[in-house]
Amino acid sequence: MPASNTPAPVFLLLVTGAFLGLYFPLGKLSGAAGIPPAVWTLLISAGSALVIGAVLVLRREALPLTPPFLRFYAIGGIISYALPNFLVYLIIPHLGSGYTSIMYTLSPIITTILATALNARRPNLLGICGILIGFLGAMLIVLGKGRVGEVNFLWIAIGFLIPLTLASGNVYRTLDWPPGARPLALAAGSNLAAALVMSAALLATSGELGLGTLANAPLVSTAQVAASAAMLAFFFRLQMAGGPVYLSQIGYVAAALGLGVGTFLLGEHYHWLTWLGAGVIAAGVIVTTIAQRAPGQ
């Protein structure tokens, strides 16, 4: 995966994580509007694929359709987008948007384990320390929210599938990245594949796509498509520049942003431990960014 002509990884990390952080409050609003999780997941993938596809058309870039690319689209689309996004919007009504966002912060730990086992761009010792610092911050946020005893542990167990699928996708994309692939093409193809999978699932289970429910929240739907398309425009570039473990830390950034959105836009209030956790997460990102600049990384 060439990393030439790519912005600094820390910039890509912050921007990608920031757009990802918008997923959770927008998902909470969509659920309140009565939009089913599967329909919202379809909107994200289909909307992103259409927006990024339009950019490719304007650039006169073709979507590669050779076997390596088709395999990447199919596998990457399912484990990176369709499955984790569906799980996110399935459990938000039960755990809340803030608590659900914490599930993303477990992804770096699992990604590190998988990347180390499969020799997929392992971090150095300083990088591992940074990831552990970020994980500590995430746990402080969990303690600050103080909601574990108030929710059904079945939904918490289902929530743990989110970082597992995300980590698997992070490592898979590194190991099976098609030669000469361009980030936007991979983003469009993967999300198109995810959209097709979700469409088939909706038709098989309910006989319709249910897109009419999006009319319940047109502005929220538009904002979600814009946020997801923007996130993906940076996401694959971040994977090229930083590798799977560094990319996985977008969950830390997203969780921290979710605190700000919840406080200033949704009127939510958080324990001081939560804010301390956000600060610790920031320290962890700084440490891993320093590690990323070390020779050989």
Order of alpha helices (4+ residues) and beta strands (2+ residues): alpha-alpha-alpha-alpha-alpha-alpha-alpha-alpha-alpha-alpha-alpha-alpha-alpha-alpha
